[in-house]
Amino acid sequence: MISDERMTFKVFDDAGKEVECEVLFTFESDETKKNYMVYTDNTVDDEGNTKVYASIYTPGEDETKLIPIETDKEWQIIETILDELQSSMKENVTGNGQE
């Protein structure tokens, strides 16, 4: 069953302001053996694209700690997944079965 309930959490930005973030998805990489969380604060950049962030986390902790991603290899893994998701979404929108 699919739930419409959003998974959200709050963080403090550099200015100390509380910001609500929405979890887009989480995954474990077979390559790095780490768990990643991809999320957004629902703000947009100058080109109108929604800003998306990613961090390492440990599932099952009482208080989730987001750990910065520091290697190019890990960023490549995340970018590949985001590209695949974006392509899949575009195909679903344009290939909706109508001819």
C-alpha positions, 0 to 999 in steps of 0.5 A, a space after each residue: 500500500 502506498 502512503 501519501 504521508 511525507 517523511 520530514 525532519 527539521 534542521 538548522 541552517 547556517 543562520 540558525 533558522 529551523 528548516 523543514 526538509 522532506 525525505 525523497 528516498 533512502 538507499 543502501 549502496 552495495 558498493 560502499 556499504 553505506 546508507 544514503 538519504 536524499 532530501 529537499 528543503 523544497 527551495 529552488 535554484 536560479 534556474 527553477 530546479 528544486 534543490 536536492 541534498 544527500 547525506 550518509 545516515 545510519 537507519 534505526 538510530 533514535 536520533 538520525 545524524 546526517 553525515 556529509 558525503 566527502 568522496 567523488 565516488 559517492 557523489 557519482 553513485 548518487 548522481 547516477 541514481 538521480 539521473 536514472 530516476 529523472 529519466 524514468 519520471 520523464 518516460 512516465 510523463 511522456 510515455 503515458 500509454 496514449 497514442 
